């Protein structure tokens, strides 16, 4: 009788364990740009997806170029990035199924209040970079093939310049947006930053001010500084891709409800949104 009771208890334990395994959350691998993490946006919105889909989102926050490479290698299920030409190429080459608009914010040029290059209030970011180069004022570049670095290089190219680490004033760091801002703050350097990360980390950046781009996106007069983000589910043909969950994530992040959460993020603390909704569902609401 005792052995029979022990056997029944063991079978019950196995059954309970199996049931528990069936409720384990599915895992979604999200490769994304550092700005979505450094700004705090993902911490604010992802719990709703995880709870609603019994899922765990494993976030790898890197430069956009690296996030795209992870998708190409099949090491991510979905990517959330901000370098439109690279995103379109990712889909055209068959690595992603389709690109969906998610949100946008803008870039700004920040630097020391002393402003040795005299760029404060310039309307065009490219002209401001030309002035920084002419003054040989210290400039901190992310130098990491991120969306921000891609935008920076396009602005230099617009004025016929191609700075490199061989120049004493140009610092190519290979770092995230947050680390680049900290370097600029500590080195009295200029840098190009997405406004969201700059505002979110403002308490750690007492010596940096916005010099080009205005106090809000509404005051930014340079269309070249617009910063759109797209989400792309990775082609499941690569194997090992959580395709259904990736598509669910796309539908969730572009839904009106999540777009409202994106719009609300940062408003109470900073008096402005750090990101602005831009999905098809939002535009057609």
C-alpha positions in Angstrom: 0.0 0.0 0.0 2.8 2.4 0.9 4.6 1.8 -2.4 1.4 2.3 -4.3 0.8 5.6 -2.5 4.3 6.7 -3.3 3.8 5.7 -7.0 0.6 7.7 -7.2 2.3 10.7 -5.5 5.1 10.5 -8.1 2.7 10.3 -11.0 0.8 13.3 -9.6 4.1 15.3 -9.3 5.0 14.4 -12.9 1.6 15.5 -14.1 1.8 18.8 -12.2 5.3 19.4 -13.6 4.1 18.7 -17.1 1.2 21.1 -16.7 3.5 23.8 -15.4 5.8 23.3 -18.4 2.8 23.9 -20.6 2.3 27.3 -19.1 5.9 28.4 -19.4 6.1 31.7 -21.4 7.1 31.6 -25.0 10.3 33.5 -25.8 10.5 36.3 -28.3 14.0 37.5 -29.3 13.8 41.3 -30.1 16.8 43.0 -31.6 16.5 46.7 -31.4 18.4 50.0 -31.3 19.8 51.2 -28.0 17.6 54.3 -28.0 14.4 52.2 -27.4 16.1 50.7 -24.3 18.2 53.7 -23.1 15.1 56.0 -23.2 13.2 53.6 -21.0 10.4 53.0 -23.6 10.7 49.2 -23.7 10.6 48.9 -19.9 7.4 50.9 -20.0 5.5 49.1 -22.7 6.8 45.5 -23.0 5.2 44.2 -19.7 1.8 44.6 -21.4 2.8 42.4 -24.3 4.4 39.8 -22.1 1.3 39.5 -19.9 -1.1 39.5 -22.7 0.7 36.8 -24.7 2.3 34.7 -21.9 5.6 35.6 -23.3 9.1 36.7 -22.3 10.8 39.3 -24.6 14.5 38.9 -24.6 15.8 42.3 -25.7 19.2 42.7 -27.4 19.8 46.5 -27.6 22.5 47.3 -30.1 23.1 49.7 -33.0 20.7 49.3 -35.8 23.3 47.8 -38.1 24.0 45.1 -35.5 20.3 44.5 -34.9 19.9 43.9 -38.7 22.8 41.5 -38.7 21.2 39.5 -35.9 18.1 39.3 -38.0 20.0 38.2 -41.1 21.7 35.5 -39.1 18.3 34.2 -37.7 19.4 35.2 -34.2 16.3 37.4 -33.7 12.6 36.8 -34.3 11.8 40.5 -34.9 13.7 43.7 -35.2 12.8 47.3 -34.2 15.2 49.8 -35.8 15.6 53.2 -37.4 17.6 53.3 -40.6 15.1 53.3 -43.4 17.4 52.4 -46.3 18.9 49.5 -44.4 15.4 48.3 -43.3 14.1 48.3 -46.9 17.2 46.4 -48.0 16.7 43.9 -45.2 13.2 43.1 -46.6 14.2 43.3 -50.3 16.9 40.7 -49.7 14.4 38.3 -48.1 15.6 38.5 -44.5 12.4 40.1 -43.3 8.8 39.6 -44.3 7.6 43.3 -44.3 8.4 46.6 -42.7 5.8 48.4 -40.6 5.8 52.0 -39.4 5.8 52.2 -35.6 6.8 55.7 -34.3 9.2 58.6 -34.8 11.1 61.1 -32.9 13.9 63.4 -33.9 17.6 64.0 -33.7 19.3 67.0 -32.1 22.8 68.2 -31.8 23.8 68.7 -28.2 27.0 70.2 -26.8 28.5 72.4 -24.1 26.7 75.6 -23.3 30.0 77.5 -24.1 29.4 76.4 -27.7 33.0 76.9 -29.1 31.8 76.3 -32.7 29.0 78.9 -32.5 26.2 76.6 -33.7 23.5 77.5 -31.2 20.2 78.1 -33.0 21.4 77.0 -36.5 18.4 75.7 -38.5 20.3 73.1 -40.5 22.2 70.3 -38.8 24.6 69.8 -41.7 25.7 73.4 -41.6 26.2 73.1 -37.8 28.5 70.0 -38.4 30.5 72.0 -40.9 31.0 74.8 -38.3 32.1 72.2 -35.8 34.6 70.8 -38.3 35.9 74.3 -39.1 36.4 75.1 -35.4 38.0 71.6 -34.9 35.7 71.4 -31.8 35.5 68.0 -30.1 32.8 65.8 -31.7 31.7 62.5 -30.2 30.5 60.0 -32.8 28.8 56.7 -31.9 30.9 55.1 -34.7 28.9 51.9 -34.4 26.9 51.5 -37.6 23.7 52.4 -35.6 20.8 54.4 -37.1 22.2 57.5 -35.3 25.6 56.9 -36.8 24.1 56.4 -40.2 22.2 59.7 -39.9 25.4 61.5 -38.7 27.4 60.3 -41.7 24.7 61.4 -44.1 24.8 64.9 -42.6 28.5 65.1 -43.0 28.2 64.0 -46.6 25.6 66.7 -47.2 28.4 69.3 -46.7 31.1 67.3 -48.5 32.9 66.1 -45.3 34.0 62.7 -44.2 35.6 63.0 -40.8 37.6 60.1 -39.4 39.3 59.1 -36.2 42.6 60.3 -37.6 41.4 63.9 -36.9 42.2 64.8 -33.3 38.9 66.5 -32.7 36.7 63.7 -34.0 36.1 60.8 -31.5 34.7 57.6 -33.0 33.6 55.7 -29.9 31.8 52.5 -31.0 29.4 53.0 -28.1 25.7 53.2 -27.4 23.8 56.4 -27.4 23.8 56.6 -23.6 27.6 56.0 -23.4 28.3 58.5 -26.2 26.2 61.2 -24.4 28.1 60.6 -21.1 31.4 60.9 -23.0 30.3 64.2 -24.6 29.2 65.5 -21.2 32.5 64.7 -19.6 34.6 65.9 -22.6 32.8 69.2 -23.4 32.0 67.6 -26.8 29.3 67.9 -29.4 27.3 64.9 -30.5 24.2 63.9 -32.5 21.6 62.2 -30.3 18.0 61.1 -30.5 16.0 63.5 -28.4 14.3 60.7 -26.5 17.5 59.3 -25.1 18.9 62.8 -24.4 15.8 63.8 -22.4 15.6 60.4 -20.5 19.2 60.7 -19.4 19.2 64.4 -18.8 20.0 64.1 -15.1 23.3 62.5 -15.9 24.2 65.2 -18.5 24.3 68.5 -16.6 26.9 70.0 -19.0 25.0 69.4 -22.3 22.4 71.5 -23.9 20.4 71.2 -27.1 22.0 73.6 -29.6 20.4 72.5 -32.9 16.8 71.1 -33.1 14.9 73.3 -30.6 13.3 72.5 -27.4 10.8 70.1 -28.9 10.1 68.2 -32.1 7.6 71.0 -33.1 10.5 73.5 -33.0 12.9 71.4 -35.0 13.0 73.1 -38.4 15.3 70.6 -40.1 13.4 67.7 -41.8 16.7 65.8 -42.1 16.6 65.3 -38.4 13.3 63.3 -38.4 13.9 59.8 -37.0 11.3 57.1 -38.0 11.3 53.6 -36.5 10.1 50.4 -38.2 9.4 46.9 -37.0 10.2 43.9 -39.2 9.4 40.2 -38.4 12.3 38.0 -39.5 11.7 35.5 -42.3 10.8 32.2 -40.7 12.6 30.4 -43.5 15.8 30.9 -41.6 14.6 28.3 -39.1 14.1 28.5 -35.4 12.1 31.7 -35.7 9.1 32.3 -33.5 7.1 33.5 -36.4 3.6 33.6 -34.9 4.8 35.4 -31.8 6.8 37.9 -33.9 3.7 38.7 -36.0 1.7 39.0 -32.8 4.3 41.5 -31.5 4.0 43.5 -34.8 0.3 43.6 -34.4 0.6 44.6 -30.8 3.1 47.4 -31.2 1.3 48.9 -34.1 -2.2 48.7 -32.4 -3.9 51.9 -31.3 -3.7 50.8 -27.7 0.1 50.4 -27.7 0.5 53.5 -29.9 -1.4 55.5 -27.2 1.1 54.1 -24.6 4.0 55.2 -26.8 2.6 58.7 -27.2 2.1 59.0 -23.4 5.6 57.9 -22.5 7.6 60.7 -21.1 4.9 63.4 -21.1 4.4 63.6 -17.4 8.2 63.8 -16.7 9.4 65.9 -19.6 6.4 67.8 -20.8 6.6 66.1 -24.2 6.5 62.7 -25.7 9.8 61.0 -26.3 8.3 59.0 -29.3 5.3 59.8 -31.5 2.9 57.1 -32.9 3.1 56.5 -36.6 1.5 53.1 -37.4 -1.2 52.5 -40.0 -3.7 51.7 -37.4 -3.0 54.9 -35.5 -3.2 57.0 -38.7 -6.5 55.4 -39.6 -8.1 55.4 -36.1 
